[in-house]
Amino acid sequence: MINIIDTFKDYEICFHDKLDSPVEDKIDLWKRCYISKYPELEKKCKDGYESKGYSWRRIAQEKVFNRTEKDFNKMTCAHRNILEAMKNINTRAEEVFNLDLDINLVLYCGLCNSAGWVDTYNGKRAVLYGIDKIAELNWHTIQKIESLISHGLCHVVHFQIRGEDNLPGNVELNNYNKGIWSLYEEGFAQFFQYKLLGKEADSRGRAWIEECRINERQLKKLYLEALHDEGKGTRDFFGDWFKVLEISDVGYFLGAELVRKLYIQYNIAYIAQLPFIEIEKQVMNFLEN
């Protein structure tokens, strides 16, 4: 069963008549009136930055609550469209993957951490949808919301079949191995997102797919080089804050093309459970050809 935990209602009550408040007041309001009601969520939002060496408060000041007034209407639209898009998603997931998912879907407004990320919440597998981040990215329309939700659910399917969420524990944690894993992991979710939707559609728009496809050969070359970058690795290929060839999130496109080729030969379960040594072999073959 897919259980929806909707915290946005509390956020809306806190902010609807305080949108023109100073940034510092809005940060205090977020902490005191809203996020303190959800301590697990608060910890995830703050740790998401602090663990990477960023100050969550500085992010809040410079990238989040200076946008609240401008983005509020888009947030309410995103919230409405998420609830609408969820109506038939469980049925479609069962048809494509033959799985009955037991997960929480959390709708929240944090620190623009992510539009959608897979984690745990209340002791259960969860997909957390950041409504503030969705609004910032202009992904609040029903078409883009459908793609976003499908992508998150495909991650859940992958982890459920595979039995693990991250780079296998027996594999050394370095930028090379993380880059191999990221292409495979995000590629699985990106490609099967298309299967779940019944079309090649993405929150970033059709133009993003076409631009990536035009530059695919060069993007492969650059990803291969980035794998051996001991300092930065493949970070620039994932996340809307980074760009390669002036295109953001190109790692998702490359990963989908990798999995598309695997799907010609193998079924979903086989692809989802590939051992790391085989993942590495397939990724390198894909990038070098």
C-alpha positions as CSV (number, residue, x, y, z in Angstrom):
1,M,0.0,0.0,0.0
2,I,1.2,3.5,-0.8
3,N,0.6,5.8,2.2
4,I,0.6,9.6,1.7
5,I,2.0,11.7,4.6
6,D,0.9,15.2,3.7
7,T,2.7,17.9,5.7
8,F,2.1,20.6,3.2
9,K,-1.2,21.5,4.9
10,D,0.7,22.7,8.0
11,Y,3.2,24.6,5.9
12,E,0.4,26.4,4.1
13,I,-1.3,27.4,7.3
14,C,1.9,28.8,8.7
15,F,2.9,30.8,5.6
16,H,-0.2,31.9,3.7
17,D,-0.5,35.3,5.4
18,K,3.3,35.7,6.2
19,L,4.7,35.6,2.7
20,D,6.0,39.2,2.8
21,S,7.9,38.7,6.1
22,P,11.7,39.2,6.2
23,V,13.8,36.2,5.3
24,E,15.0,35.6,8.9
25,D,11.4,35.7,10.2
26,K,10.4,33.1,7.6
27,I,13.2,30.8,8.7
28,D,12.1,31.1,12.3
29,L,8.5,30.5,11.3
30,W,9.5,27.4,9.3
31,K,11.4,26.0,12.3
32,R,8.9,27.0,15.0
33,C,5.5,26.6,13.4
34,Y,6.1,23.9,10.8
35,I,9.2,21.7,10.7
36,S,9.4,21.2,14.5
37,K,6.2,19.1,14.2
38,Y,8.2,16.6,12.1
39,P,11.6,16.1,13.8
40,E,12.7,13.2,11.5
41,L,12.0,15.4,8.5
42,E,13.8,18.4,10.0
43,K,16.9,16.3,10.7
44,K,16.9,14.9,7.1
45,C,16.6,18.4,5.6
46,K,19.4,19.9,7.7
47,D,21.7,16.9,7.6
48,G,21.4,16.8,3.8
49,Y,23.5,20.0,3.7
50,E,25.6,19.8,6.9
51,S,26.9,16.3,6.0
52,K,28.3,17.8,2.8
53,G,29.9,20.8,4.5
54,Y,27.2,23.3,3.8
55,S,25.5,25.5,6.4
56,W,21.8,24.8,6.3
57,R,21.0,28.3,7.6
58,R,23.0,29.9,4.8
59,I,21.2,27.8,2.3
60,A,17.9,28.8,3.9
61,Q,18.9,32.5,3.7
62,E,20.3,32.6,0.2
63,K,18.4,29.9,-1.8
64,V,15.1,29.1,0.0
65,F,13.2,31.6,2.0
66,N,14.1,34.5,-0.3
67,R,11.9,32.7,-2.9
68,T,8.9,31.7,-0.7
69,E,6.6,34.6,-1.7
70,K,7.4,34.2,-5.4
71,D,7.0,30.4,-5.4
72,F,4.0,30.0,-3.0
73,N,1.3,29.8,-5.7
74,K,3.5,27.2,-7.6
75,M,3.8,25.2,-4.4
76,T,0.0,25.0,-3.9
77,C,-0.3,24.0,-7.6
78,A,2.4,21.3,-7.2
79,H,0.7,20.0,-4.0
80,R,-2.7,19.7,-5.8
81,N,-1.1,18.0,-8.9
82,I,0.8,15.5,-6.8
83,L,-2.4,14.3,-5.1
84,E,-4.0,14.1,-8.6
85,A,-1.1,12.2,-10.1
86,M,-1.1,9.6,-7.3
87,K,-4.6,8.4,-8.0
88,N,-3.6,5.7,-10.6
89,I,0.2,5.4,-10.0
90,N,-0.1,2.3,-7.8
91,T,-2.1,0.4,-10.4
92,R,0.4,1.3,-13.1
93,A,3.3,0.2,-10.9
94,E,1.7,-3.2,-10.4
95,E,1.1,-3.6,-14.1
96,V,4.7,-2.8,-15.1
97,F,6.6,-4.4,-12.2
98,N,4.1,-6.9,-10.8
99,L,4.9,-5.6,-7.3
100,D,2.7,-4.4,-4.4
101,L,4.7,-1.5,-2.9
102,D,4.5,-0.8,0.8
103,I,5.9,2.7,1.1
104,N,5.3,6.2,2.5
105,L,5.1,9.2,0.2
106,V,6.0,12.4,2.1
107,L,4.9,15.8,0.8
108,Y,6.9,18.5,2.6
109,C,8.6,21.9,2.3
110,G,12.2,21.8,3.5
111,L,15.3,23.6,2.4
112,C,15.1,22.9,-1.4
113,N,16.9,19.7,-0.7
114,S,15.5,17.7,-3.6
115,A,12.3,17.5,-5.8
116,G,12.1,13.8,-4.9
117,W,14.4,11.5,-3.1
118,V,14.2,7.9,-1.8
119,D,14.9,7.3,1.9
120,T,13.0,6.0,4.9
121,Y,10.4,7.7,7.0
122,N,8.5,6.5,10.1
123,G,10.5,3.2,9.8
124,K,9.3,2.5,6.3
125,R,10.7,2.9,2.8
126,A,9.7,6.4,1.6
127,V,9.9,8.8,-1.3
128,L,10.1,12.4,-0.1
129,Y,8.7,15.1,-2.4
130,G,10.1,18.6,-1.8
131,I,7.3,20.9,-2.9
132,D,9.5,24.0,-2.4
133,K,12.1,22.5,-4.8
134,I,9.5,21.4,-7.3
135,A,8.3,25.0,-7.4
136,E,11.8,26.4,-7.8
137,L,12.4,24.1,-10.8
138,N,9.0,25.0,-12.3
139,W,8.0,21.3,-12.2
140,H,4.6,22.0,-10.7
141,T,2.5,21.1,-13.8
142,I,0.7,17.8,-13.9
143,Q,2.9,16.4,-16.7
144,K,6.1,17.1,-14.9
145,I,4.8,15.9,-11.6
146,E,3.8,12.6,-13.2
147,S,7.4,12.1,-14.4
148,L,8.8,13.0,-11.0
149,I,6.6,10.6,-9.1
150,S,7.3,7.8,-11.5
151,H,11.1,8.3,-11.2
152,G,10.9,8.1,-7.4
153,L,8.7,4.9,-7.5
154,C,11.1,3.3,-9.9
155,H,14.0,3.8,-7.4
156,V,11.8,2.1,-4.8
157,V,11.1,-0.8,-7.1
158,H,14.8,-1.1,-7.9
159,F,15.8,-1.2,-4.2
160,Q,13.0,-3.6,-3.4
161,I,14.1,-6.1,-6.0
162,R,17.8,-5.6,-5.4
163,G,17.6,-5.7,-1.6
164,E,20.0,-2.8,-1.1
165,D,19.9,1.0,-1.7
166,N,23.5,2.0,-2.2
167,L,26.8,0.9,-3.5
168,P,27.4,-2.7,-2.3
169,G,29.3,-2.8,1.0
170,N,32.1,-4.9,-0.4
171,V,33.0,-2.2,-3.0
172,E,35.5,0.5,-2.1
173,L,33.8,3.9,-1.7
174,N,35.7,6.1,-4.1
175,N,34.6,8.6,-6.9
176,Y,35.2,6.0,-9.6
177,N,32.9,3.4,-8.1
178,K,30.3,6.0,-7.0
179,G,30.2,7.2,-10.6
180,I,29.7,3.7,-11.9
181,W,26.9,3.0,-9.5
182,S,25.2,6.4,-10.0
183,L,24.9,5.9,-13.8
184,Y,23.4,2.5,-13.2
185,E,21.1,3.4,-10.3
186,E,19.8,6.6,-11.8
187,G,19.6,5.0,-15.2
188,F,17.3,2.3,-13.9
189,A,14.9,4.8,-12.4
190,Q,15.1,7.1,-15.5
191,F,14.5,4.4,-18.1
192,F,11.7,2.5,-16.2
193,Q,10.1,5.9,-15.5
194,Y,9.4,6.0,-19.2
195,K,7.9,2.5,-19.0
196,L,5.7,3.5,-16.1
197,L,4.4,6.6,-17.9
198,G,4.0,4.7,-21.2
199,K,6.1,7.4,-23.0
200,E,9.5,9.0,-23.0
201,A,8.6,12.0,-20.9
202,D,10.6,13.9,-18.2
203,S,10.1,16.8,-15.8
204,R,13.0,18.6,-17.5
205,G,11.0,18.6,-20.7
206,R,11.4,17.1,-24.2
207,A,14.0,19.6,-25.2
208,W,16.3,18.4,-22.5
209,I,16.1,14.8,-23.8
210,E,16.8,16.0,-27.4
211,E,19.7,18.2,-26.4
212,C,21.3,15.3,-24.4
213,R,20.8,13.0,-27.4
214,I,22.5,15.4,-29.8
215,N,25.5,15.6,-27.4
216,E,25.5,12.0,-26.3
217,R,28.9,11.0,-27.7
218,Q,30.6,14.0,-26.1
219,L,28.8,13.5,-22.8
220,K,29.9,9.8,-22.7
221,K,33.5,11.0,-23.3
222,L,33.3,13.5,-20.5
223,Y,31.7,11.1,-18.1
224,L,34.5,8.6,-18.7
225,E,37.0,11.3,-17.9
226,A,35.1,12.3,-14.8
227,L,35.2,8.8,-13.4
228,H,38.9,9.2,-13.0
229,D,38.7,12.6,-11.4
230,E,39.7,11.8,-7.8
231,G,38.7,15.2,-6.5
232,K,35.2,15.9,-8.0
233,G,34.3,12.7,-9.8
234,T,31.0,12.7,-11.6
235,R,29.2,15.2,-9.4
236,D,28.5,17.6,-12.2
237,F,26.4,15.1,-14.0
238,F,23.7,14.9,-11.4
239,G,21.8,17.8,-9.9
240,D,20.3,20.9,-11.3
241,W,23.0,23.2,-9.7
242,F,25.6,21.7,-12.0
243,K,26.0,21.6,-15.8
244,V,28.0,19.7,-18.4
245,L,28.1,21.2,-21.9
246,E,25.6,23.8,-20.4
247,I,23.1,21.0,-19.7
248,S,22.1,19.9,-16.2
249,D,21.4,16.4,-15.0
250,V,23.0,14.7,-18.0
251,G,23.9,11.6,-15.9
252,Y,20.2,10.7,-15.8
253,F,20.0,10.7,-19.6
254,L,23.2,8.7,-20.0
255,G,22.0,6.2,-17.4
256,A,18.7,5.7,-19.1
257,E,20.5,5.0,-22.4
258,L,22.7,2.4,-20.6
259,V,19.6,0.6,-19.2
260,R,17.8,0.9,-22.5
261,K,20.5,-1.2,-24.1
262,L,20.5,-3.7,-21.2
263,Y,16.7,-4.0,-21.5
264,I,17.1,-5.3,-25.1
265,Q,18.8,-8.4,-23.7
266,Y,17.6,-8.8,-20.1
267,N,14.5,-8.6,-18.0
268,I,13.8,-6.1,-15.2
269,A,14.7,-8.5,-12.3
270,Y,18.1,-9.4,-13.9
271,I,19.0,-5.8,-14.5
272,A,17.9,-4.8,-11.0
273,Q,20.2,-7.4,-9.4
274,L,23.4,-7.1,-11.5
275,P,26.5,-7.6,-9.4
276,F,28.8,-4.6,-9.2
277,I,31.5,-6.2,-11.3
278,E,29.0,-6.7,-14.1
279,I,27.6,-3.2,-13.7
280,E,31.1,-1.8,-14.1
281,K,31.7,-3.9,-17.2
282,Q,28.4,-2.7,-18.8
283,V,29.0,0.9,-17.9
284,M,32.5,1.0,-19.4
285,N,31.3,-0.8,-22.5
286,F,28.5,1.8,-22.9
287,L,30.8,4.8,-22.4
288,E,33.5,3.6,-24.7
289,N,31.3,2.7,-27.6
